[in-house]
């Protein structure tokens, strides 16, 4: 294959989505095909990123003996890695193109999956190795910051709220899927040895939780390589740094940290929160029976809020999102010191409120960015803000675990996060949502 043939296999020669005739004749079909493929890859990436949150609540049943702080640190590691990897992913698409980035980054997810497959079958696996494998699970979190900027390049501005909402929302379903599938798939033998809970009970095959995703990762990475093309928008890393000189990059970073940081942070910690707050009672609820509902609600809200953001404006929905997050955080704080499981339903409902309003804001903020910035910069800002917000699982897990150790319950954490929400409500209103704002979007 010649150099020109290799380039034509990867890079589109022309891409003008704002040209109506071009969009209808060829752009639309390519864009929607790309969205379908990259969204499927993103779903598996989120599943791998959050598989540790489903594993940690069953490690004790598999014979491991870790403290509460150690478990929260395990849940935190994918968030630490996801945010860090997203910083690098922010700049990849204009350098390497959609086809190469999506296919290879998906294939890399096999590394943590295979590692966890062997690690959970041996109770002698050292804690540091589990931390390292938790960090590698963050590879899945990194993918978001190259996949989403890529999608923003494929669609005209009038459809970006819808396209980005669909991709991110369905991708986010990977969190709910891994937490829903894990309790079922670990209940029967596939490959490898069984583990028997130390306190008695049925055998489990914890390695199945990661094995389930291996064939999907292989399949979607191959499809991406064979079917994707790359938009001819090129820039080196130095050229992409111009986004950091604009104050709106930092303001949108704070807003997206409020929304996606909350979604990801609570997705990672919801199972452990249930276990730590309500797990000491005789009729204690099973964490994974309820934990998947949060990411499910948040993901669905993100899909639904995308078209609404296109219709009514992203800033309006972000304002609603912030106010809803504030009210829900205050509500949760009333149900974190229970004397029985009676308040558990209210605790779950308030947590679902956090996921609902986070999901709405996840979509609306991604509508705001393409309206504020030109296409190439918008892609960079989307990637950067996503990178910072991806530290949510790390920050939330470490802070909640520390607060529980110091204060005995997570109430102070929820008070602190409510203050953060209030600050962002003011930021969004002043710069984007109020009448006469400098950048109404």
Buried (B, 14 or more C-beta within 10 A) or exposed (E): EEEEEEBEEBBBEEBEBEEEEBBEEEBBEBBBBBBBBBBBBBBBBBBBBBBBBBBBBBBBBBBBEBEEEBBBBBBBBBBBBBBBBBBBBBBBBBBBBBBBBBBBBBBBBBBBBBBBBEBBBBEEBEEEEBBBBBBBBBBBBBBBBBBBBBBBBBBBBEBBBBBBBBBBBBBBBBBBBBBBBBBEBBEEEEEBEBBEBEEEEEBBBBBBBBBBBBEBBBBBBEBBBEEBBBBBBBBEEEEBEEBEEBEBBBBBBBBBBBBBBBBBBBBBBBBBBBBBBBBEEEEBBEBBEBBBBBBBBBBBBBBBBBBBBBEBBBBBBBBBBBBBBBBBBBBBBEBBEBEEBEBBEBBBEBBBBBBBBBBBBBBBBBBBBBBBBEBBBBBBBBBBBBBBBBBBBBBBBBBBBBBBEEEEBBBBBBEEBBEBBBEBBEBBBEBBBEEEBEBBB
